[in-house]
Amino acid sequence: MTISDTASTPRIGIIGGTGVEMPDEGDHFAESLVPTPFGEARVFLGVPDGPFADVVFLSRHGANHDIPPHKVNYRANIFALHALGARDVLASFAVGSIAEHIPPGGAMAIDQIIDFTYGREHTFFDGGELGLFHVPFTEPFSRALRGQIIDLAPRFGLNLIPSGTYVCCNGPRFETAAEIRMFGQLGADVVGMTAMPEAALAREIGLRYAGVAISVNWAAGVRGALVLDMAALEGIRGRLFPLFLETLRAVGTSVHNEEDLIERHDAFSTRPEIATAAARQVRHG
């Protein structure tokens, strides 16, 4: 398929993390490979005339969970979502708990990030035709999406912690106890491996983006040996997709105020030379 085949259709985007590799409603989706200037992105498009025709689902680690966090092609993924017409995106993250008030099985609407990744392609603006652009990132996640999902979560039996800081490590190894102590002193509540550069790229390209972190373990050294509790995620995953869907559709039909427009700052459309370069890359990518 080509991007032009579907770009004219307004869509919403969902990025599934560990444990959420595919929605339970997978029969209503068709797998597609989307070419981008940064490589191919594998997505699942809601079939036409189906209940999810407006949805692009992207499995961050692949449907078979075989892409490690430092090897995820974040630029291709985010570019594909944008090119396919998604403007509002929600993502899930499996994390370890640093803060005592977020035990395994708890879920949090992330509002801040600390980035300790390295060696990843972390920007669209690294010279060449797209040049240089310093994107504002004071608030990494959309306030509109966060507010909507916090309000709707109780309807789906989820009590989302309304804010918290995610520290992103490179992986795939887990952290040392000393690293976790340091992260806690820096103000981190949970630790994961995939929110960056995903969140920054979403901001650069103009997506409204927010994420929910689901704890599957106490981080290293917090409560003895590190033990993953994937059952905690399994108990939540079936509620995430419908919650994400209702949140995205509710926000998408709302009238965006001035604050939202600033939040949606889109360098690809506000600078004509960037828009022209991006369009050229789509045609020849």
Helices and strands as residue ranges (DSSP letters): G 3-5, E 11-16, G 26-28, E 29-36, E 39-46, E 55-59, G 69-71, H 74-83, E 86-97, E 107-109, E 112-115, G 128-130, H 143-152, G 153-156, E 165-168, H 177-186, E 190-192, H 195-205, E 208-218, H 230-252, H 258-263, H 267-270, H 272-284
